[in-house]
Amino acid sequence: MSELTSAQKDRLMSDLRLVIADAEELLRMTADQAGETAAEVRGRIQTRMQQARAELARLQDAVVTRAKEAGHVADEFVHDNPWKSIGVAAGIGLVVGLLVGRR
């Protein structure tokens, strides 16, 4: 999971939310279905959805924690190396300016 990019993680979390919402809707639609098997299946699905919600919350917390850590590292780098940071920012600005100017 650590090899996934931020966009891939966001997409995965979004897809998981959709699956949970669809499963909840399916449970509501089949609530009037009678039978021991249907009730057992609904119970298992509800248990798995609760586990999926907990895992989703854990993943979101991990992503937020890593983003904060990256921000702190970048902040420390800028404070420790202000001239390097200015040089990098100027270089990026120059490249972006050249690319925009080509259009």
Backbone torsions as a table, in degrees:
resi	resn	phi	psi	omega
1	MET	NA	-26.8	-177.4
2	SER	-69.7	-18.2	-179.7
3	GLU	-83.1	-10.0	-179.8
4	LEU	-73.9	143.0	177.0
5	THR	-77.5	168.5	-179.4
6	SER	-61.4	-41.9	179.7
7	ALA	-63.3	-39.4	179.0
8	GLN	-66.6	-39.3	178.6
9	LYS	-65.9	-42.7	178.4
10	ASP	-61.4	-42.8	179.5
11	ARG	-63.9	-41.9	179.0
12	LEU	-62.4	-43.5	179.1
13	MET	-65.9	-38.9	178.5
14	SER	-64.2	-43.9	178.7
15	ASP	-63.4	-39.6	179.1
16	LEU	-64.7	-39.7	176.3
17	ARG	-60.7	-42.0	179.4
18	LEU	-64.4	-41.4	178.7
19	VAL	-62.4	-42.5	179.0
20	ILE	-63.3	-44.0	179.8
21	ALA	-63.3	-41.7	178.5
22	ASP	-64.6	-41.0	179.6
23	ALA	-65.8	-39.6	177.6
24	GLU	-63.9	-40.8	178.2
25	GLU	-64.1	-41.2	177.8
26	LEU	-62.1	-40.5	177.8
27	LEU	-63.5	-41.7	178.9
28	ARG	-64.9	-39.7	-177.8
29	MET	-68.8	-30.1	-177.6
30	THR	-100.7	11.2	-177.2
31	ALA	-62.3	-29.3	-178.5
32	ASP	-85.1	-2.9	178.3
33	GLN	-70.8	129.2	-179.5
34	ALA	-92.7	163.7	175.5
35	GLY	121.0	147.1	-178.3
36	GLU	-67.9	-39.2	-178.9
37	THR	-65.7	-42.7	179.9
38	ALA	-63.3	-41.8	179.2
39	ALA	-65.9	-39.1	179.1
40	GLU	-65.3	-43.6	179.1
41	VAL	-64.1	-44.0	178.2
42	ARG	-60.0	-40.0	178.2
43	GLY	-63.4	-42.9	178.5
44	ARG	-65.4	-40.9	179.7
45	ILE	-64.2	-43.0	179.2
46	GLN	-62.2	-40.6	178.7
47	THR	-62.8	-46.1	-179.6
48	ARG	-66.6	-34.4	177.5
49	MET	-66.5	-39.3	177.6
50	GLN	-64.1	-38.9	177.0
51	GLN	-65.5	-40.9	179.5
52	ALA	-64.8	-40.5	177.0
53	ARG	-61.9	-42.7	179.7
54	ALA	-64.5	-41.6	178.5
55	GLU	-65.8	-39.9	177.8
56	LEU	-62.4	-43.3	178.1
57	ALA	-63.7	-39.4	178.3
58	ARG	-64.4	-42.9	178.5
59	LEU	-63.3	-41.7	179.1
60	GLN	-63.7	-42.0	177.9
61	ASP	-62.0	-41.0	-180.0
62	ALA	-65.2	-41.7	179.6
63	VAL	-64.7	-44.1	179.4
64	VAL	-63.2	-42.2	179.5
65	THR	-62.1	-44.8	179.5
66	ARG	-65.7	-38.6	178.8
67	ALA	-63.8	-42.1	177.7
68	LYS	-63.6	-42.1	178.7
69	GLU	-61.9	-43.0	178.7
70	ALA	-62.9	-39.9	177.6
71	GLY	-63.1	-41.9	179.0
72	HIS	-65.9	-40.6	179.0
73	VAL	-64.0	-44.1	178.5
74	ALA	-63.3	-40.9	179.2
75	ASP	-62.6	-43.5	178.8
76	GLU	-64.2	-41.0	179.5
77	PHE	-61.6	-44.3	-179.5
78	VAL	-63.7	-40.7	179.2
79	HIS	-68.9	-36.7	-179.6
80	ASP	-78.1	-29.3	-175.5
81	ASN	-131.9	67.0	-175.0
82	PRO	-64.1	-38.4	-177.1
83	TRP	-72.6	-36.1	174.9
84	LYS	-63.3	-41.9	179.9
85	SER	-62.4	-42.5	178.8
86	ILE	-64.4	-41.6	178.5
87	GLY	-62.6	-44.1	178.6
88	VAL	-64.2	-44.3	179.5
89	ALA	-63.1	-41.1	178.6
90	ALA	-64.9	-41.5	178.3
91	GLY	-62.2	-44.2	178.6
92	ILE	-64.6	-42.1	177.6
93	GLY	-60.5	-41.1	178.9
94	LEU	-62.9	-47.0	179.8
95	VAL	-62.1	-45.9	179.5
96	VAL	-62.8	-42.4	178.7
97	GLY	-62.0	-41.2	177.9
98	LEU	-65.0	-41.1	179.8
99	LEU	-66.8	-40.3	178.8
100	VAL	-67.8	-38.9	-179.2
101	GLY	-67.3	-22.5	179.7
102	ARG	-72.1	-22.1	-175.8
103	ARG	-80.9	NA	NA
